[in-house]
Amino acid sequence: MNELIDIEVVYGLPHKQVLLSLKVPTGTTIEQAIKLSGIVKHFPEILPSEAVVGIFSKPDKLDSTVKQGDRIEIYRPLIADPKEMRKLRAERALKSNKS
């Protein structure tokens, strides 16, 4: 019989955040935990098999096994590429310095 462990699954948008606490069997993967949590009922846009995730702000893989007390964080896609944004800011700064 598998022992149960306590974990949390979290996801947030600017206007809504959800933290779900649940018990899962030892050996549960991150993807399985996301499915078991039911967080998709709150955020249908989450695709558990494609989610970008981490444990306590440290990126992890969907097939990693969760441990007692883990907090699975589901990350939203970036709106803009950080490198591209830095490039645009640098270009704007050059233009404003030439004026």
C-alpha positions in Angstrom: 0.0 0.0 0.0 1.4 3.4 -1.0 1.9 6.0 1.7 0.2 9.3 1.2 2.2 12.6 1.2 1.0 16.2 1.5 1.7 18.5 -1.5 0.4 21.8 -2.9 -0.3 22.8 -6.5 -0.4 26.5 -7.3 -1.2 28.7 -10.3 -2.0 32.3 -10.6 -3.1 35.1 -12.9 -3.0 38.8 -12.1 -6.6 38.7 -11.0 -6.9 35.1 -9.6 -4.6 32.8 -7.7 -5.4 29.2 -6.5 -3.4 27.1 -4.1 -4.7 23.5 -3.7 -3.5 21.2 -0.9 -3.8 17.5 -1.4 -2.5 14.1 -0.5 -1.0 11.9 -3.2 0.6 8.5 -3.1 4.4 8.3 -2.9 5.9 8.0 -6.4 3.4 10.4 -7.9 4.8 12.5 -10.7 4.3 16.3 -11.1 2.1 15.7 -14.1 -0.1 13.2 -12.2 -0.3 15.6 -9.2 -1.5 18.4 -11.4 -4.2 16.1 -12.8 -5.2 14.8 -9.3 -5.4 18.4 -7.9 -8.3 19.4 -10.1 -6.7 22.8 -10.8 -7.8 22.5 -14.4 -11.4 23.1 -13.2 -10.2 26.5 -12.1 -8.0 27.2 -15.1 -9.1 25.2 -18.2 -6.2 26.7 -20.2 -3.7 24.5 -18.2 -2.6 21.4 -20.2 -1.1 19.1 -17.6 1.0 17.2 -20.2 2.5 20.5 -21.5 2.7 22.6 -18.4 5.9 24.4 -17.5 6.5 23.7 -13.8 8.7 24.1 -10.8 9.0 23.1 -7.2 9.4 26.1 -4.9 10.6 28.3 -7.8 13.1 25.8 -9.1 12.2 24.6 -12.6 11.5 20.9 -12.8 10.2 18.2 -15.2 6.7 16.8 -15.4 8.0 13.3 -14.9 9.8 14.2 -11.7 8.5 12.5 -8.5 7.0 14.8 -5.8 8.2 14.6 -2.2 6.5 15.4 1.1 5.7 19.1 1.4 6.5 20.0 -2.2 4.7 23.0 -3.8 4.2 22.5 -7.5 4.1 25.8 -9.3 2.6 26.0 -12.8 4.1 28.8 -14.8 2.3 31.0 -17.3 3.9 31.4 -20.7 6.0 34.6 -21.1 4.2 37.4 -22.9 7.4 38.7 -24.5 10.9 37.3 -25.0 13.1 38.9 -22.3 16.0 39.1 -24.8 13.9 40.9 -27.3 12.6 43.3 -24.7 16.1 44.2 -23.6 17.0 44.8 -27.3 14.0 47.1 -27.8 14.8 49.1 -24.6 18.4 49.5 -25.7 17.3 50.7 -29.2 14.9 53.2 -27.6 17.7 54.4 -25.2 20.0 55.0 -28.2 17.3 57.0 -30.1 16.5 59.2 -27.1 20.3 59.9 -26.5 20.7 61.0 -30.1 17.9 63.5 -29.7 
